Amino acid sequence: MATPRPTEITLHQQSRRLDIAFDDGQRFELPCEYLRVFSPSAEVRGHGPGQEVLQTGQRNVEISAIEPVGVYAVKLVFSDGHDTGLYSWDYLYDLGARQVSNWKSYLARLDQAGASRDVASPSPPKGKGGCSA
C-alpha cells in the first residue's frame, strides 16, 4: 500500500495546532506540544530502544516555521529552538492515527517521573533570611 501523502497542512498559531489532511481522506489535528514531545529526532528518541528522553515543560511550545524537505517530509522549527526532527509523511500519519494512545502513554510517563508539561518556575533566590535593618 502506498504511503498516504498530505493534501493540506495548516498551522494554527493561536490554538497551537497543525492540521493535516491526507489523500486517503484522513484528517488529523495535532497539537504543537504533541508534535514536539514525539519529535523523531535522536535528541528525543535516542539512538535505540530504551534511550528515549522524556520531554517536559512543553505545554506552551509553538511551531515557528515549517520547512519542506524534498517531497517526503517537513522539518518543524519549535519556539524552544528544537529543529532537528524530520517529520516524514509516514511518521505524521502514524502520529495522527496513534494520537490517543501515544498521549496517554506520555502522560503516564510524566506522572511516573514526577515531571510536568509546564515549564518549571525558577526558585526564588536564596537570601540570608530574616529581617535586617
C-alpha positions in Angstrom: 0.0 0.0 0.0 1.3 3.4 -0.9 2.1 5.9 1.8 -0.7 8.5 2.2 0.5 11.9 1.2 -0.7 15.2 2.7 -3.0 17.3 0.6 -3.2 20.1 3.0 -1.1 21.3 6.0 -2.3 24.2 8.1 -0.7 25.7 11.1 -3.0 27.4 13.6 -0.7 29.6 15.7 -3.4 30.8 18.1 -4.6 27.3 19.0 -1.0 25.9 18.6 -2.2 23.1 16.3 -1.1 21.6 13.0 -4.0 20.3 10.9 -3.1 17.7 8.2 -5.3 16.2 5.6 -4.1 13.1 3.7 -5.1 11.8 0.2 -6.8 8.8 1.7 -9.4 11.1 3.4 -7.9 11.1 6.9 -7.5 14.4 8.7 -5.6 14.9 11.9 -5.4 17.9 14.4 -2.0 17.6 16.0 -1.1 19.9 18.9 2.3 21.5 18.7 3.1 20.1 22.2 2.3 16.6 20.9 4.5 17.0 17.8 7.3 18.4 20.0 7.3 15.6 22.6 7.1 13.0 19.9 9.8 14.5 17.7 11.5 11.9 15.5 15.0 13.4 16.4 17.7 11.4 18.0 17.7 14.1 20.8 14.2 12.9 21.8 14.1 9.3 20.6 17.6 8.4 21.5 19.7 6.1 19.4 17.9 2.9 20.2 15.1 1.3 22.3 15.1 2.4 25.9 17.1 5.6 25.1 14.2 7.9 24.7 14.4 11.2 26.5 11.2 12.3 28.3 10.3 15.8 27.1 8.9 18.0 29.9 7.7 21.6 30.1 6.4 21.7 26.5 2.7 22.7 27.2 3.0 26.1 25.5 5.5 25.3 22.8 4.7 26.7 19.3 5.8 25.9 15.8 7.6 28.9 14.5 8.4 27.5 11.0 7.6 24.6 8.7 10.3 23.8 6.1 9.7 21.3 3.3 12.3 18.5 3.0 12.2 17.1 -0.5 8.8 15.5 -1.3 8.7 13.2 1.7 8.8 15.3 4.9 8.8 18.6 6.7 11.1 20.0 9.3 9.3 21.7 12.2 11.0 24.5 14.0 9.7 25.0 17.5 9.7 28.0 19.7 12.1 26.4 22.2 14.7 26.1 19.4 14.2 22.4 18.7 14.6 21.9 15.0 16.3 18.6 14.4 13.5 16.2 13.6 12.3 15.4 10.1 8.6 14.5 10.1 8.1 12.1 7.2 4.6 11.7 5.8 4.5 8.2 7.2 5.5 9.5 10.7 3.0 12.3 10.7 0.3 9.8 9.6 1.3 7.4 12.4 1.3 10.2 15.0 -2.2 11.1 13.9 -3.5 7.5 13.9 -2.0 6.8 17.3 -2.6 10.2 19.0 -4.9 9.0 21.7 -2.7 6.0 22.8 0.6 8.0 22.4 -0.7 10.8 24.5 -2.0 8.5 27.3 1.4 6.8 27.4 3.2 10.2 27.5 1.1 11.5 30.4 1.7 8.2 32.3 5.4 8.5 31.8 5.3 12.1 33.0 3.4 11.1 36.1 5.8 8.2 36.8 8.7 10.6 36.6 7.1 13.2 38.7 7.5 15.6 35.8 5.2 18.2 34.3 4.0 19.5 31.0 4.6 23.0 32.4 8.0 24.8 32.4 9.5 24.7 35.8 9.5 28.1 37.5 12.9 29.2 38.8 13.2 29.1 42.5 13.4 32.4 44.2 17.0 33.4 45.1 18.1 32.4 48.5 18.8 35.3 50.7 20.2 35.5 54.1 16.7 35.2 55.6 15.2 37.1 58.4 14.8 40.8 58.6 17.7 43.1 58.9 17.8 46.8 59.5 
